[in-house]
């Protein structure tokens, strides 16, 4: 039988297959940014275990990362949805395509920069010290010979042991908050930890101050390397937020103004 004599449904089937192939080809060519604009939704991952950046309060996802991400999404004209992902799998969640971005206060390191892109910095989550206002600590070397508290297994402990070892009197705690309480009560001279969670925890401790950053830990928003157009848009809105004062308002919301946070 001549192809021109085949039933009409056969040609219809060919047409349907062609349309499906064209749609599949278009989907493959679509960038992440184009997908976000088309669907109106951008996805991100966060551990929600690192206050005040991301944590769960009364079953609700809150924190600086949440507010920052929602504001960027609003300026993009889309909605942001977060997935709660364990820290060990956070980078894989991005590189595998499970999420579009990471907004989870991830520290920039050379190894991580090989795997994913980092935005303009939005915080320095570096190591520093907390001290009582009546017993000031300025430089890192000032902790030598002092009673130093730190959270067991946290970045502050590793940094202190590596830098000063036996030259300080180390006492470890299950949480940074417990160490800060002992500092407040005079049982420690200084607490060494990442500055963001210390600044958040000490908002109700008026006698406690914090130093400047002793060892920098820059954090940024992340995309896949191939999503440079998405990163460019994120950076555009992030820089605009810093310029128009929105960023400073979010920092003050979660850490208090400089006079309260001890900066």
BASE-783306 format. One record per residue: x, y, z of N, C-alpha, C in turn; residue in three letters. Coordinates in steps of 0.001 Angstrom, whole numbers, plus 500000, padded with zeros to 6 digits. Atoms other than C-alpha are relative to their C-alpha. Last residue first. Layout:
N
     n.px     n.py     n.pz    ca.px    ca.py    ca.pz     c.px     c.py     c.pz   gudo
        X        Y        Z        X        Y        Z        X        Y        Z    ala
...
! end
This chain:
263
     n.px     n.py     n.pz    ca.px    ca.py    ca.pz     c.px     c.py     c.pz   gudo
   499003   499791   501038   529906   545039   566729   500739   501313   500215    unk
   498650   499916   499470   528233   544391   570078   501056   500186   498938    unk
   499293   501239   500279   524946   543070   568701   501430   500039   500476    unk
   500500   501107   499201   522872   545750   570369   500818   498731   499806    unk
   499841   499671   498579   524804   548812   569151   499537   498867   500893    unk
   498630   500132   499517   525167   547243   565692   500182   500262   501486    unk
   499130   498947   500504   521394   546855   565209   501396   499872   500603    unk
   500072   498774   499241   519852   543468   566019   500914   501045   499390    unk
   498851   499859   499114   520993   540171   564571   499912   501213   500921    unk
   499541   501280   499476   517945   538821   562763   501183   500098   500956    unk
   501105   500836   499513   515932   541978   562106   500533   498759   500699    unk
   500440   499468   498712   519032   544193   561867   498888   499145   500602    unk
   498928   500278   499035   520447   541986   559109   499588   500476   501389    unk
   500054   501432   499690   517102   542081   557282   501074   499623   501013    unk
   501184   500234   499164   516950   545881   557517   499885   498530   500392    unk
   499690   499558   498642   520518   546172   556247   498824   499772   500949    unk
   499072   500959   499386   519617   544071   553174   500293   500384   501451    unk
   500759   501198   499629   516601   546224   552338   500883   498993   500722    unk
   500214   500109   498555   518681   549420   552465   499236   498773   500446    unk
   501231   499292   499602   518411   550393   548776   499649   499837   501477    unk
   499988   498581   500324   522030   549604   547881   498780   500732   500541    unk
   498975   499350   499178   522315   546256   549642   499979   501513   499787    unk
   500479   500026   498614   519001   545153   548151   500999   500656   500945    unk
   501023   498958   499886   520179   546256   544684   499460   500077   501427    unk
   499302   498717   499943   523347   544170   545104   499009   501153   500128    unk
   499293   499945   498717   521246   541101   545935   500729   501333   500162    unk
   500960   499658   498951   518874   541787   543034   500667   500103   501365    unk
   500613   498709   500295   521626   541930   540423   499070   500429   501124    unk
   499055   498962   499585   523520   539064   542045   499430   501399   499777    unk
   499943   500016   498531   520472   536806   541733   500925   501103   500502    unk
   501229   499358   499523   520017   537842   538095   499963   500045   501521    unk
   499926   498572   500319   523663   537083   537257   498759   500736   500506    unk
   499139   499355   499012   523423   533762   539088   500093   501497   499753    unk
   500750   499964   498743   520454   532751   536935   500820   500695   501077    unk
   501026   498976   500176   522357   533686   533783   499140   500140   501249    unk
   499406   498674   499805   525409   531761   534998   498971   501109   499821    unk
   501100   499050   499821   523389   528573   535368   500511   501413   500277    unk
   500609   499703   501290   525994   526218   533866   498895   501048   500094    unk
   499087   499233   500850   528098   526415   537019   499355   500385   498673    unk
   499092   500842   500772   525176   525287   539188   500856   500866   499075    unk
   500654   500629   501149   523750   527865   541555   500991   499025   499373    unk
   499349   500899   500956   524709   529048   545033   499085   499575   498864    unk
   501030   500821   500623   523920   531948   547363   500647   499195   498883    unk
   500731   499477   501153   526850   533271   549373   498898   499054   499577    unk
   501096   500846   500466   528882   532890   552560   499276   500676   498841    unk
   500964   499322   500864   532319   534295   553464   498940   499011   499526    unk
   500804   501090   500547   534083   532578   556397   498876   500614   499165    unk
   501168   499748   500843   536871   534916   557552   499349   498715   499494    unk
   499712   500893   501125   539166   534148   560472   498759   499961   499119    unk
   498598   500410   499914   539398   536677   563282   500414   499107   498834    unk
   499669   501323   500532   536149   538498   562512   501497   499741   500119    unk
   500049   500075   501448   535568   541506   564763   500376   498582   499567    unk
   498888   499393   500716   535026   540876   568426   499668   500132   498514    unk
   499237   500869   500893   531777   540148   570228   501083   500801   499290    unk
   499623   499341   501246   530153   541706   573289   500719   498978   499106    unk
   499090   500715   500901   528322   540232   576280   500219   500807   498723    unk
   498620   499806   499535   526839   542264   579167   501032   499382   499059    unk
   499494   498635   500219   523482   542707   577436   501442   500220   500423    unk
   498873   499944   499058   522813   538952   577161   500685   501355   499855    unk
   500575   499803   498668   519350   538645   575549   501079   500027   501078    unk
   500880   498837   500054   520689   539159   572012   499365   500307   501349    unk
   499706   499048   498928   523517   536775   572896   499116   501243   499978    unk
   500268   500536   498666   522191   533806   570940   500151   501048   501088    unk
   501422   500281   499851   521954   535665   567615   499677   499567   501425    unk
   500710   498715   499978   525395   537223   567869   498500   499786   500193    unk
   499730   499347   498711   526837   533840   568817   499233   501308   500096    unk
   500836   500582   498948   525058   532124   565912   500272   500598   501372    unk
   501456   499846   500160   526522   534676   563469   499162   499332   501090    unk
   500633   498807   499447   530065   534899   564937   498481   500056   499825    unk
   500468   499224   501142   531284   531355   564383   499182   501170   500532    unk
   500975   500706   500832   532816   530334   567685   499765   500799   498724    unk
   499577   499912   501391   535324   531257   570382   499048   499154   499156    unk
   500563   501102   500780   533915   531979   573854   500413   500214   498549    unk
   500338   499758   501392   536003   534148   576161   499356   498748   499420    unk
   499510   498685   500404   536971   534563   579796   499575   500362   498582    unk
   499113   499989   501160   534889   531700   581168   500467   501427   499748    unk
   499245   501260   499937   533154   530951   584486   500921   499809   498791    unk
   498628   499846   499522   532095   534576   584898   500812   498731   500076    unk
   499938   500218   498553   528322   534092   584716   501425   499999   500543    unk
   500801   498961   499340   528027   535628   581248   500120   499912   501518    unk
   499260   498746   500160   530837   533405   580020   499287   501122   500742    unk
   498875   500067   499065   529074   530374   581472   500874   501243   499900    unk
   500556   499849   498651   525889   531435   579661   501101   499930   501055    unk
   500243   498578   499775   527872   531929   576439   499417   500258   501391    unk
   498700   499365   499776   529194   528363   576638   499822   501490   500303    unk
   499555   500384   498652   525663   527048   577074   501347   500621   500333    unk
   500804   499262   499020   524524   529027   574016   500437   499675   501430    unk
   499380   498690   499799   527397   527668   571931   499244   500794   501055    unk
   500494   498916   500854   525981   524180   572392   500768   501282   500306    unk
   500873   500596   501014   527184   520815   573742   499470   501048   499036    unk
   501414   500016   499647   530050   522524   575531   499198   499345   498875    unk
   500964   500200   501084   533856   522368   575484   498573   499842   500548    unk
   501158   500679   499427   536358   523878   577917   498944   499892   498908    unk
   501183   500308   500805   539821   524805   576698   498937   499287   500823    unk
   500704   500961   499156   542455   526537   578793   498639   499715   499359    unk
   501259   499535   499432   544664   528217   576190   499384   498890   500845    unk
   499767   498655   499453   548316   527813   575208   498724   500638   500542    unk
   499835   500042   498542   547839   524053   574865   500215   501379   500621    unk
   499745   501247   499294   546460   524334   571336   500066   500132   501505    unk
   499460   499707   498670   546644   527914   570038   500217   498786   500893    unk
   499218   498771   499875   546030   527954   566287   500735   500105   501334    unk
   498950   499931   501018   544920   524379   565561   500917   501194   500213    unk
   499013   501052   499732   543033   523960   568837   501161   500068   498999    unk
   499265   499681   498777   541317   527319   568396   501071   498960   500293    unk
   499131   498848   500241   540324   526718   564759   500864   500294   501222    unk
   498918   500411   500892   538971   523236   565410   500995   501135   499793    unk
   499111   500925   499294   536962   524411   568428   501183   499603   499126    unk
   499213   499278   499004   535547   527447   566677   500959   499107   500746    unk
   498852   499364   500651   534476   525400   563652   500895   500726   500997    unk
   500317   498873   500881   532232   523191   565786   501279   500647   499466    unk
   500099   500410   501388   532999   519725   567160   499713   501115   499017    unk
   499275   501207   500377   532261   520639   570772   499749   499650   498537    unk
   500900   501124   500256   530979   524185   571088   500792   498813   499476    unk
   500361   500195   501406   533587   526502   572538   499067   498810   499872    unk
   501089   500932   500238   534743   527963   575851   499679   499907   498523    unk
   500677   499851   501288   538140   529539   576454   498926   498928   499848    unk
   500979   501091   499977   539624   530142   579887   499091   500172   498785    unk
   501355   499765   499501   542533   532474   579063   499184   498706   500033    unk
   500024   500058   498551   546279   531897   578804   498623   500153   500604    unk
   498923   500840   499452   546303   533003   575164   499996   500106   501521    unk
   500589   501150   499308   542894   534521   574326   501070   499095   500616    unk
   500405   499661   498629   544425   537927   573587   499411   498817   500751    unk
   498911   500350   499084   546194   536479   570551   499651   500287   501462    unk
   500013   501441   499742   542876   536549   568682   501064   499614   501007    unk
   499349   500824   501008   542740   540320   569021   499978   498536   500388    unk
   499970   499337   501306   540291   542442   570989   500534   499073   498927    unk
   499095   500782   500838   539127   540823   574229   499974   500668   498615    unk
   499962   500004   501473   537487   543054   576799   501082   499112   499397    unk
   498732   500710   500221   536896   542116   580441   500221   499863   498497    unk
   499031   499549   499005   534148   544478   581701   501349   499298   499884    unk
   499654   498600   500236   532093   544089   578507   501056   500501   500981    unk
   500788   499106   499160   532171   540320   578869   500498   501433   499810    unk
   499378   499670   498724   533641   538435   575919   499053   500872   500809    unk
   500964   499283   499163   532637   536730   572677   500628   500207   501367    unk
   500135   500257   498570   535341   535780   570198   498891   500808   500636    unk
   499668   498862   499145   535556   535423   566439   499790   499626   501457    unk
   499692   500304   498605   535353   532903   563619   500354   501278   500741    unk
   498687   500411   499519   533770   533933   560347   500085   499736   501489    unk
   500306   500834   498837   530185   533970   559110   501252   499505   500681    unk
   498739   500624   499605   530884   536864   556765   499729   499247   501291    unk
   499646   499979   498585   527539   537611   555164   501403   499434   500165    unk
   501055   499321   499255   525860   538296   551833   500221   499925   501498    unk
   500167   500360   498585   528817   537617   549588   498815   500716   500634    unk
   499400   498949   499189   528196   538116   545837   499799   499629   501474    unk
   500427   498637   500296   527029   534787   544537   500917   501011   500674    unk
   500339   499206   498824   528854   531471   544661   499641   501416   499565    unk
   499761   498558   500021   528909   528966   541787   499588   500634   501326    unk
   501177   499151   500160   529166   525203   542314   500419   501468   499955    unk
   501220   500775   500220   531628   522282   542230   498795   500873   499655    unk
   499818   500861   501167   534986   524016   541819   498700   499287   499630    unk
   500094   499153   501183   533836   526764   544151   500279   499225   498716    unk
   501410   499795   500321   533202   524108   546804   499840   500856   498745    unk
   500575   501273   500435   536829   523000   546749   498547   500165   499588    unk
   499531   500342   501352   538175   526557   546857   499385   498707   499471    unk
   498667   500596   499914   535943   527339   549879   500452   499682   498570    unk
   499218   500166   501219   532898   529601   550171   501369   499407   500316    unk
   498711   499322   500021   530763   529039   553243   500749   499695   498712    unk
   498888   500905   500291   527148   528002   552682   501293   500803   499865    unk
   498810   499480   499323   524628   530274   554394   501210   499087   499801    unk
   499829   500730   498743   521720   528101   553168   501279   500390   500710    unk
   499984   498794   499173   520285   529624   550011   500051   499501   501434    unk
   499777   500207   498570   521157   526847   547586   500014   501367   500659    unk
   499036   499173   499279   519639   527134   544136   500247   499419   501390    unk
   499405   499015   500907   517615   525331   541462   501146   500763   500646    unk
   500427   498623   499743   516804   522201   543455   500732   500928   499037    unk
   501140   500117   499086   516906   518450   542706   499439   501376   500338    unk
   501197   499387   500568   519113   519196   539720   498774   499886   500874    unk
   500836   501034   500615   521840   516734   540713   498752   500572   499331    unk
   499344   500487   501219   524326   519570   541302   499185   498929   499286    unk
   499914   499000   501073   521973   521323   543703   500560   499405   498713    unk
   501377   499616   500328   520884   518438   545933   499980   501027   498876    unk
   500528   500979   500957   524477   517150   545735   498566   500327   499609    unk
   499419   499662   501300   525644   520366   547429   499486   499049   498929    unk
   500514   498718   500469   523232   519890   550351   500550   500361   498619    unk
   500472   500140   501371   523741   516176   550859   499608   501308   499345    unk
   499122   500906   500749   525895   516199   553992   499577   499868   498541    unk
   498807   499306   500471   524031   519270   555254   500901   499107   499144    unk
   498889   500195   499080   520719   517422   555451   501269   500594   499410    unk
   499016   500993   500425   518085   518908   553145   501123   499917   501028    unk
   499143   500231   498839   514858   520767   554012   500945   498847   499673    unk
   499950   501389   499564   513423   521864   550673   500970   499900   501171    unk
   498822   500611   499396   512524   525511   550187   499783   498509   500238    unk
   500341   501103   499105   510012   527117   547824   501289   499340   500468    unk
   498907   500860   499546   510496   530544   546277   499458   498908   500909    unk
   500151   500481   498626   507758   532253   544240   501168   499083   500339    unk
   500321   501411   499832   508480   534285   541113   499822   499682   501481    unk
   501366   500247   500423   508565   537902   539928   499582   498546   500101    unk
   499963   500742   501265   512343   538183   540084   498608   499741   499445    unk
   499476   499063   501003   512015   540893   542724   500145   499334   498637    unk
   501039   498991   500248   509785   538582   544743   500449   500971   498910    unk
   501018   500612   500850   512330   535779   544351   498897   500995   499663    unk
   499416   500134   501338   515084   538015   545729   498980   499413   499030    unk
   499941   498656   500574   512843   538982   548652   500614   499977   498602    unk
   501351   499583   500394   511930   535362   549370   500003   501378   499355    unk
   500417   500730   501190   515581   534330   549336   498628   500419   499508    unk
   499168   499552   501114   516633   537037   551780   499559   499343   498695    unk
   500417   498640   500351   513737   536328   554136   500770   500517   498782    unk
   501373   500056   500495   514379   532579   554096   499542   501381   499543    unk
   499995   500615   501333   518147   532931   554407   498607   499999   499379    unk
   499482   499036   500970   517740   535388   557301   499991   499425   498593    unk
   498593   499643   499901   515587   532936   559215   500396   501018   498940    unk
   499724   498575   499846   512279   531088   559135   501510   500224   500023    unk
   498643   499716   500456   510781   527754   558077   500236   501505   500084    unk
   499850   499076   501117   507633   527210   560154   501464   500217   499673    unk
   500291   500666   501257   506811   524195   562337   500191   500853   498764    unk
   501427   500348   500026   506644   526259   565505   499581   499431   498651    unk
   500618   499469   498788   510110   527625   564703   498495   499783   499897    unk
   501436   500268   499903   512297   525769   562207   499480   500524   501331    unk
   500386   500930   498939   515715   527113   561326   498484   499879   500020    unk
   501125   500842   500342   517638   529006   558643   499708   499039   501124    unk
   500093   500038   501462   520069   531890   558924   498809   499169   499539    unk
   501292   499498   500472   519458   532709   562600   499845   499956   498481    unk
   500560   498691   499710   519897   529929   563368   501127   501048   500119    unk
   498948   499017   499740   521652   527025   561639   499392   501383   500237    unk
   499404   500359   498705   519616   523794   561544   501009   501045   500446    unk
   500901   499581   498926   517237   524633   558696   500464   499527   501372    unk
   499953   501035   498960   519496   522667   556302   498996   500268   501119    unk
   499451   499426   498779   518460   524781   553329   500003   498898   501053    unk
   499812   500906   498865   517617   523885   549741   500621   500761   501157    unk
   498726   499881   499300   516153   526068   547006   500054   498979   501121    unk
   499816   500892   498862   513416   525967   544400   501385   500191   500601    unk
   498583   500307   499835   512293   528795   542108   500161   499140   501247    unk
   499523   500572   498737   508668   528902   540991   501506   499777   499924    unk
   500283   499059   498926   506869   530988   538338   500473   499524   501356    unk
   500840   500634   498977   506766   528008   535996   499603   500967   501112    unk
   501173   500645   500608   508001   529835   532890   499050   499456   501061    unk
   500893   498951   500491   510323   532233   534739   498721   499397   499428    unk
   500526   499275   498840   511876   529378   536722   498999   501059   499557    unk
   500973   500885   499351   512240   527252   533583   499340   500699   501186    unk
   501189   500013   500859   513915   530145   531769   498910   499118   500596    unk
   500668   498714   499845   516314   530600   534677   498728   500061   499165    unk
   500675   500004   498696   517118   526899   534681   499254   501304   500221    unk
   499110   499776   498871   517875   527031   530974   499201   499968   501297    unk
   500444   498978   499064   515602   525446   528383   500993   500134   501146    unk
   499276   498765   500277   517385   523510   525615   499678   501091   501016    unk
   498575   500237   499790   516299   520119   526959   500797   501283   499823    unk
   499775   500132   498557   512732   521344   527300   501469   499805   500311    unk
   500082   498660   499415   512754   522557   523691   500278   499960   501488    unk
   498796   499273   500393   513969   519159   522480   500024   501391   500605    unk
   498888   500559   499227   511271   517396   524473   501289   500729   499689    unk
   500146   499533   498623   508629   519700   523021   501139   499510   500873    unk
   499669   498581   499980   509894   519072   519487   499917   500570   501410    unk
   498549   499878   500146   509907   515332   520081   500436   501455   500034    unk
   499378   500437   498747   506366   515425   521421   501512   500148   499940    unk
   500225   498954   499006   505202   517485   518443   500658   499648   501320    unk
   499151   498860   500346   506806   515036   516042   499866   501127   501017    unk
   498622   500352   499640   505188   512075   517807   500935   501163   499718    unk
   499914   499968   498545   501754   513719   517602   501421   499716   500458    unk
   500014   498605   499582   502214   514441   513885   500162   500126   501514    unk
   498704   499408   500333   503222   510862   513128   500084   501431   500517    unk
   499026   500522   499049   500166   509624   514989   501383   500570   499757    unk
   500229   499279   498749   497934   511924   512955   500988   499554   501059    unk
   499363   498694   500164   499487   510507   509795   499823   500848   501253    unk
   498560   500231   500034   498596   507016   510979   500740   501325   499874    unk
   499472   500020   498630   495113   508121   512050   501498   499781   500024    unk
   499775   498646   499502   494325   509117   508434   500630   499980   501394    unk
   501105   499362   499284   494690   505542   507212   500406   501355   500577    unk
   500137   500466   498609   497528   504797   504825   498870   500745   500686    unk
   501286   500670   499815   496850   505506   501103   499800   499494   501432    unk
   501069   499007   500101   499559   508140   500769   498623   499376   500182    unk
   500120   499231   498750   502083   505673   502159   498865   500992   499954    unk
   499249   498754   500047   501280   503467   499132   499838   500749   501317    unk
   500857   498800   500000   500000   500000   500000   500886   501241   500000    unk
! end
